Amino acid sequence: MDSMIRIDTARLDDAAAIAALSGELGYALSEEQARANLSRMLASPLQRIFVVRDEQAHALAWLGVERRCSLESGESCEISGLVVGSQARRRGVGRALIAAAAQWARAQGFAKLRVRSNAARSESHRFYQSLGFAPVKTQHVYDLELGTEAREG
């Protein structure tokens, strides 16, 4: 990774950059939505959002990592999102973010880190496998629309 780039914990004022970066991968996210999501996530001890900044402190990439718990498999640690902006790709930024997530996961007491990748993103599959991630499952994701009433809480 370029020595003029650093990894930090995200801040609320990163919301616009996070929304723009997410848009590069086709995730429609407004600055307001990013700010609201980021606010909740930054307040949670179960989640960490990292950003890579350039020498002018502009966010070039982001990664979310979180602790999860399910009845059938207990607690795990998973990367919930990773976006490297087009101008920062092929510079070691993604690798550095994965290393930061792995360090956070180890500090949380985990011996394994998981990531899910869209089946259509074959380049990301090669990237993760080059870092030692091994495919363990293929799945489908289904959504059920519940209407337009605002969620409480």
Phi, psi and omega in degrees: 000142178307133183292344179271009181245142179227157177256130178228167167285140180299155175235162179302327180286003172273357187303316181296317180293319179297319178297315180296316179298317179299323177299329178299334178259009176091011178266107181287113183217120178281163176300321180296317177296316179299317181296316180296314179297314181298320179301313179295317184290320179294333180280348185266128175287352180271354184228152175219134177243120177256147171232149172259128180246147173273185183296340175266010179071018175280137178285125181255341185196160175215156177217135173250138177223144185210155171275136178232155177221132174228155181299317187281335183232004176072206182278146175212170178237130188221140171285123183264346178185146177211122176226124173248122180300153185303325182285348183251359182289153178066027179237011179086005183294313179299316178300317180295321178294319177298318178298320178295319178295319179296320178297316178298316180299316178298319179295335177276356178095014181264146178256359182217146176236134182246151172217145174248143182225134178306134181303332182281349184262069184298329178296322179291329178299314178298319179301308182297318179295327178293340178266000178102358175291139179244135178294135181236344184196147170245138182214167173251150177243130181240143175245145173240116179289129184253008180103184187255001180294141182295142178286136178271148173083000000 
